[in-house]
Every structure is written in structure tokens, then in C-alpha cells.
Amino acid sequence: MTLGRTKGVSLQGLLGSVIDIECDIADGIPMYSLLGLPDTSLQESRDRVRAALTNTGQKWPNKKVTVSLSPAWLPKSGPGFDLAIALALLVADGVIPQGPLDGAVILGELALDGGIRSVRGVLPSLIAAYKDGITRAIVPRANQSEAELMEQMEILSFEDISEIYRWLLTGEYPFNEALDIEIDHHGEALDFSDVAGQGKARFAAEVAATGGHHLLLIGPPGAGKTMIASRIPSILPPLTVEEALEVTAIHSIAGGLTQRSAMSRVAPIISPHHSASRASIVGGGGRNIQPGAISLGHRGVLFIDEAPECATGILDSLRQPLESGTITITRQVGSVTFPAQFLLVLAANPCPCGKFSGRGHGCECSSLQVRRYLGKLSGPLMDRIDLRVTVDPVGRVELSSQELGEPSHVMRERVIEARGRASKRFKDEPWKLNAEIPSRALRTTYSPDRAAMNFLHDELDQERITARGLHKVIRVAWTLADLGGRERPNVDDVKSAYQLRDGF
């Protein structure tokens, strides 16, 4: 037989397309042709495949070798097709049988010695293959824990291509022990018991975690802003299995599963440096579009420290994802949409030197400098921030106390209980969190009592709050009511929510 067939997967964002790989060996001038819009890294597969085969005892055919990747109009990228191309070539050369490879998707990059290296995006690739009717997958051993999350498929993992030869020719699978996937419920999350004092900021973090509200912490250096923000994932409820799979798929595409368990139930936290580029925040790339920090923080926390130090336009690029929960990136090769439902936490100093408190205390910044510094947080962005909290310096009484603060697991229980009330209330709605209540529903089904609405309308008439701000306050008021065990927000809840929004 001079024709071999295998299947691979081409990913565009989280969506995959099954690729038919055909290899033909014919008489003629010895050459290698790769067809089907491959990128540079895929064109280089010729040399990797040749070296891997010759270094594992196989002969490279001294004939005309043509490899076709179909559909031909779809751009293809990355080294993940190496193993599928190598096996198709061996089938065409009559070295291995075609039968066991029918109905299987093959993923893996080849090392020059025949080893099979891990690839990105295994989970979304297998999801795409399963939707196409494929129930068997051949993957690198290093990706097995991720691949095993697709329980509907038969997963075969190998460390090098010689093991695949043996399996195809003898039926002997070298790794028969089933992998016991441990679901990580706790991870390495930090604990709120480490935070001394800061009752107001701790409460704001609890409100943010309960309702999914965005948070701004502003205070001098060393006050505890970063400590509080980095511990918010420890009070978030565990991810559901579906949410965990969704997060794992995104991190798999970005190559981030080296820092995160394949089946972690802990909400992720992403902390890009304030000097990060726009593409690293929102995502981007050329032919291979990658998710950015906002998508890696999906179902978790996106924490940006020293927010006013970000380059112009970086923070404003978050405005659309904050509203829609998705980000669409368009390049010449097409458009890719990534999920981006994250809890945004910003931290900022009150002035360039960080010592401004309204009482002097060593601050040498002029009032103009202070306004310019905080003015880097644009009005449209600030209008999308639900909670704004001033974090004051910790006193010696709190620091010298031998008693630890309230631990995260106690706060998490309150968050879970309050979210349970919201979930019961929204059982017939398409949303789950108070921060997701649409504006129309706030004006009808989920409006506070009359006294609370009169208060908000007065603030609106005085132009001290925008229409978006009014809706934000009502959403936070619902969260305060859930934490307090009340069926509906009252005027005190609305005033407290307004104060949390007005903050500093």
C-alpha cells in the first residue's frame, strides 16, 4: 500500500477541526511535499519526522513523499502533527498496518531521537475529535492526565514512537495501569488568616467573591492590598466539573498546565505585571491566536497591581470584556472568541509617592499630581468597578496581636451560603451571580424596595451616579442582602452598596 491515512486536530482558539492526513509514496525524484496551508513550524516537521524515524531503526523512503492535510483551505500550525504524519508515512511504506489507526486522532511532537513530546491544547483537541465521532486518541505520555479528562474516549499514551511500533505490530500496550486522576480541591491558595486587621477591605473582598463584583483597593505601600487580592481565590466556591474542564482547556492552549493541575477545582488567579502589553492582557498572536490574561483568569481572579502604572489604553481594553464576558480577537487568519468571565481586582497607591492620606504624613505630591495619577484610571473603567475601598496602613495593635484573622474557610462558607440563596432565586434565569443580573431585570423583577429606589433616583438626579452606576449599586445591594439573609435589599443595603462603590 502506498497511501497512509491518520487524523489530527487543528485548533483555532478553543474550537478544533479534525484534519485528515494522507501520505502518498510514489516513484520519482526523492522529495518531500507538505500540502494544506502549513505554517513554518509545521513545514519543519519533515526534518523532525525524518530524524525520529531513522533514529528508531526505520528507513526514510528514497522516493517522492507527498503529505496532504485536509481540508486544504484551513490554516494549520504547530508541531502537534508530527506523530500523525510519521505514522501515516509508515503506513504508506508498508511498515505498520492501517487498521488500528482508523478512527483514532493522533497528537504529539517528535523529538529527534523518536521521543514523543507534549503539546498544547490536548483537551480542546480531544473534545473536537469526540464531537466528530472519534472515540480513540493517541497522545504523548506527558499529556495523559489531561487527556484522561475525556472519559468518553479510549486514551493511549506513549513515550516514544518505538512503543507505538510495538503496539501496532503485536498489540502490546506498554502502559496498562489506569491513571488515577486526583481532583485538586485546595491547591496552594493563600489564607486570609494571614491578613492583620483591614476589616473593611476583607469585607469588600467577601462581597466581591459572593456576587462576582469588580474591586479596586487603594492605599499606601505595605498596607496589605496585594495580600488581600491574592487570597480572594481561597474564599471562592470550588469550580464545578464543567467549569474546571473549561478552565483546563484554556490553560492547555496557553501551555499553562505546568503551574496548574489538570483537574484543579480551585479558581485561578492571574497577576500580570503592570508593564504587560495589550496583547498579553487580551490575547493575540499571528496565525496561532493565543488567550491573554483575561481568558486565563476565566472563572477566577484577574489581579493587576500598580494599576495606574499600566501603559495608556491597557486598562481601557478591559472595558468590553467586563461587560460581555468574552473577548473576540480578529487577525488575518480569522476571528477567535475566548471566554473572559473574570473577577477584576485592581490595586493602586493614592499618589505617585504612595504616602498621600489627606493628612500629609510625608507626601510631597501636589494636588495636581495626585489627580493626574488617579486620573490614569479612566472614568469609563471606574464606572465598571463595583467596589472601591481605601486600605489604610495597619497599626501596631493589629500587627502585635497574637490572634490570627478570620480564616478563609470560614469566609468561604458564608460566600457559598450566600451564593446558594442567589442560585435559588435565579433557578429559572440564565445567570447565576448578582453581578450578572441584566439591567432590564433590575428595573422589573429584581428592583429593591421603594425607599431604596427613591434614594438612588435622587443621586441620579444630582448626577452623582450614572445609569450604569445605579445598576451596579443595586447588584451589590442584592449581594449584601444575600450575606445578611434577607429576601430583598432594603434601603440600608442600597446605602451600604453605594458607600462601597463611592469608596474613597
N, C-alpha and C positions, 0 to 999 in steps of 0.2 A: 504493500500500500504506500503510495507517495503523498497522501494527504492526511494530516492530523488535525483534530479539532479539540479545542478546550474553551472554557469560558472564564472571563474575568469581569471586573466591575470598574466603571469609570464614575468618579464622584464629582458632582457639582454642588458644593455646599453639603447639606445633609441628604440630598437626593442622589441616588445612584442609578446608573443604567447598565444593564448586563451587556457585555461585549463578547461577541463571537470571535474567537481567534482561530484562524485557519493557517496552516503551514503546508506549503507545497514544495517538494523537492523534485527538480526536473533536470534533464540533461542540458548542458550549455556551459557558457563561461562561468566558472565559480564566482559567485557574488551573493550578497545578502540584501534583500529589499524589504523594507518595512512600510506598509501602506496603511492609511486610515487616520491622517492628521495627528501623528505623534509629536510630542514636544521634544526638546533636546535631551532631557533625562531618559525619555523612552527610546529615542534613537540610539543612545549609548548602551541599550540593553544587548545589542549584538555582541559587544566585547565581553560583557559580563557573562552572558549565556555561553559563549564560546569557551571562555576560561573555566567556567564551572563544569561544563561537560567534559572537557579534556582532562581536567584535574581529578575527575571521579571515574576515569577509565573509559569514557565514551569517545567515539571518533566524530569529528566535525565533518559533515558530508562535503566532499570536494565537487559540489555541483551547484546549480542555481537554486538558491533558497529564497522563497517568497513568503512573507508573513503578512496576512491581511487582518486588520482589526475593523470589525463591522458593528454598528453602522458607520460608514466611512465619513459621513458629514459631521459626526460628533467629535470635538477635540478631545484628545486623550493625553494624560500627563502622569508623570511619576514612575518610579521603578517597580511598582507593585505588580506589573505584568510579567516580570522576568520569569517566574516559575511557570506560569501558564504557557509562555512562548517556548520555554525549554522542553516542556512535556509534549507540546504539540509537534515540535521538531522531532523528538524521539519516536513519537507515533508514526510520523510520516516516513521516518527512516527505518521503520520496522523493528525497532529495539524493544518497545513496550507495546502492550495491547491498548486498543482504543476503548474497549468496553467499560472498564472500571471508572474511566474519566467522564463517561456520558452522564449528564445530569448532575455534574459537580461544578462548583465555582472554585477557582484556584487563585489564591492571593499569596504574594511573597516576593521579596527582593533576594537576588542571589549574590552571595559573596564569591570571590574568585576561586576559593577552594571548594565550592559546592555547598557551603552552608546557606541556610535559609534565614534571612534577617527579617525582623519585624517591620511592619508597615503601618502607616496611619489609616484611620478610618475603617477598621475591620468591622466594627459593629454596624454602622450605617450601610456598609457594603453588603453584609450578610442580610440585613433587613431588606435591601433592594432585591437581592437574589431570591429570597424566600417569597417575596411578592410576585416574582416572575415564575414561581413554581419549582424552584430548585431547593432540594432538601439535603444536599450533602456539600460540605465545604472542606477544602484542603488549605490549611493556614500554617504559618510559622509557629513553632512551639512557644516562642516568646509572646505570641498573641492569644494563646489558648484560653487564658482566664477571661479575656474579653469576649472571645468567640463563643465560649460556653454559655454566655448570657442568652444566646439564641437557642433556647431549649427545644425548639421545634425542628432543629436541623441536626444531622449527624456531623459531628466535628472530628476531623482527622488532622492531627498536628504532627509536624516533622521538624527535626533539627537540621537535616541536610538532605540533599537530593538523593544520596545513596540509599537512605531509608525508604524513599518513595520507589526507587527501582525494586528494592526487595519486596515491598508490599504489592506492587503491581504484578511482579513475576511469580511470587509464592503465596500471596495472600497473608503474609505475616506482618501484622501491625506491631511496631516496636514499643508502643506505649499504650498498654491496655488498662492502666489504672485510671479510674474516673477521677476527674478533678473535683475536689470539694470546694465549692465557691463559698467563701466566708463573706457574709454581708457585714460591712463596716457600719455600725450604728453610731459610733462615738468619734472615730477619727482622732485627731490630735487637737481638738478645739480647746482654746484657752477658756479660763473660768472667770466669771465676774467677781468671785470672792477675792481676787487679787486687787480689785479696784478699791482704793480707800476713799470714803466719802462720796461726793458727787451724786447726791440723791436725785437732783433734778435731771442730770444727764442720764443716769441709769434708768429713770422712769421714762424719759423720752426714747431711749433705746428699746425699752419693753413695748412702748406704744408702737414704735416703728415696726418691730418684729411681729406684733399682733395683727396690725392692719395692712402691712406692706407699704408703709408711708416713707417717703424720702426724708432724709435727715441732714441738717447742717449743724456741725459743732464748731463753735468759735470761741477761742480762748488763748491765753498766753502759752508759750512753750513749756512743756513739762506739767501741764495741768491734768493730763490724762485723756486727751481726745483720741489718740491712737489706741490706747489701751481699751477704751470703751468700744470703739468701732470694730477692732479686731476680734472682740468677744461676742458680737451680735450673732454670728452663726451658732454659737453654743446655746442660745435660747430660742432658736428657730425650731419648729417641729421637724422630725425626720422626714426626708423625702419619701414619697410613695414609690413603689417599684417602677411605675411608669415614668415618674419624674426622674428617678435615678438613672433609668435607661436613656432618657433624653439628654441628661447632663453628661453621661458617659459618652454618648455618641458625639457630642460637640467637642469634648476634650480629646476624644480619639482622633478627630480630624486635625486638631491643632497639635497633636503629639504631646498632650499634657498628662497622659495616664501614668507617667513615671513618678509624678508627685501625688497622684490621686488614685485610690483603689478603684478597680473597675466596677465594683458594685457598692460604692460608698453611699450611705443614706444621709450623710451629713451635707448640709447646704454648703456650696463652695463660697469662698471669698477671694476676690481678685483685687490686688492692690497695685495698679500700675504707677510708676514714678511720674511725678508732675511734668517731667521733661518728655514724656512719651509722645509720639507723633499721632496725628489724627488716624492714620491707617491702623496703628496698633490698638487704638481705642475702639474704633467702629468696625475694623476689619478691612481687608483689601487684598491686593496682590495682582499679578498679571493674569496668566492663563489658569493658575491654580488659586482661586479665591479662598482666603483663609478667614475664620472667625476672629473677631477682635475681643478686647477685654469685656465689652458689654455682653457679648454672647457667652464667653467663658463664665461670666457671673450669672448666667441664666439660672433661675430658681434659687439664687443666693444673694450675695452682697458684692457690690462694686464700691470699693473704698478708695477715694482719691484724697490723699493728704496734701497739705500746702496747695489747696485748690486755686487760690489767686495767682500762684506762680505758673500755672499752665499757660502754654502759648495761646495767643489770640485765636479764638474760634474753636478750640478743642472742647471746652465745656459746652459751648452752644451746639456742638454737633450731637449732644446727648438729648436735645430737646424733643426731636421727633421720636426716637426710641422710647423715651419716657412716657409718651402719650400712647403709642401704638403697641409697644411690647415686641416689636420686630424691627429688623434693620435689613433693608434691601440694598445690595451693593451691585452696581452696574459697571461692567467692563466691556471691552470689545468682544470677548468670547460669550457674553450673555449676562444675565442677571441672576443673582443668588440671594435668597432670603434666609436669614438666620433668626431664630428666636432670641429675644432680649428682654425677658421679664425679670428685672433685677431690682434689688433694693439699693438705691443710691445713697451713699453716706459721704459727705464732704467734710473736710476739716480745714480750718483756716485760723491764722493768727489775726488779732484785731487790728494790727497795723504792720508796716514793714519791719519795725524792730521787735514787735511782739509784746511790748510792755504796756501798751495803751489799756487803761481800765476806766478812763473818765475821771481819775483822781490823781493823775500824774504818775507817781511811782517810777521815775526814771525814764519815762517815754519822752523822746526828743522829736517825735514826728509832729509835723504841723497838721492842723485840721484838714488842709487840702491834701496832704499826703495820705492821711487816713481815709478820706473819701475816695481818692483815686485808687487806693489799694483794694478796698472792699468793692469799689465800682467795677473791678475786673470780673466780679460775679454779676453777669448781666441781669437786668430786670426780668426779661422773659424766662431765664433759667430759674431765678429766685422765685418766680411765681409758680413754678412747678415743684418747689420744695415745700413739703407739708409741715415740717417741724424745724424750728430754728432755736437752738439752745446755746446760751452762754455758759461756758465751762470755766468757773473761777478757780484760781490756784488753791491747792489743798493746804489746809492749815496744819500746824504742828500737832494739834489734838488728834486729828484723823490719822496722821502718819505715825504717831506714837502709840495709838491704840493697839492692844494685843488681840482684839476681836476682828475676825475677818468679815468682809462684807457678805451680803446675801449671795449664796452660790447660784450658779447658772441653772442647775436642775430645778431649783425652786421657782425661779423666774420662768423657766420653760414650761412648767406645769400650768402656771397661770396663763401663759400665752396659748397653750394647747386648749385649755378650758374656754378661753375667750373666743378662740377660732372655732371651737365646737359650736358655740352659740351662733356665730355668724354663719357657719356651714348649715346649721338647721334652718336659719332664716332664709338662706339663699338656695335651699334644696331644689327649688323649681327654676332657678336662674342659671344662666351660662357662666356666671362669675362666682368666685369663691371668697375673695377678700374685700374688705371695706374700701380699700383704695381703688378697686376696680369697678365700683358702682357707677354706671353711666349717668351723665348729667340729667337726662330725661327722667330716669327713675328717682333721682334725688328730689325732683320737683313734684313728683306724684306719690309713689308708693313709700319711699324712704325719706320723707321730709321730717324734721324734728317738730316739736310742738309749736304752737302759735307764738308764744312769748320768745322762744329761741329765734324763730324766723324774723320777728319784728326787730330783734337786736341786730341780726345780720343785715336786714334791709336798711336800717339806719346807718350802719357802717358803709354799706354800698352807696347810699345817697351822699354821704360825706366824702366819697371817693378815697376812703382809707383801705378799701379792698376791691379787687376786681371780681368779675363774674366767676373766673376760674378759681380765684382765691376763696370765694364764698362756697363753692362746691367742695374745695379741699377741706375747709373747716368743717363742713357737715360730715364728710367721710371720717375725719379724725374724731369728731364727736361720737359717731357710731362706735368707733373702737373704744373710746373711753367708757361708753355705756356698756359695751361687752365686758370690759375689765371690771366694771363695777356691778355687773349682774343685773343691769336694768334693761327692760324690754324696749325702751325708746329713749333717745337722747333728750334731756331736758335743757333748760336754759343754762344751768351751771356747766353741763357738759360742753355746750357750744362756746361759752365764755372761756372755759379752760382750753378748748381746742384753739380758739382764737388767740389766746395768750401764748400757747405753744408755737403757733405759726408766726406771731408777731415777734416773739423771742427777744432778741437783743434790740 
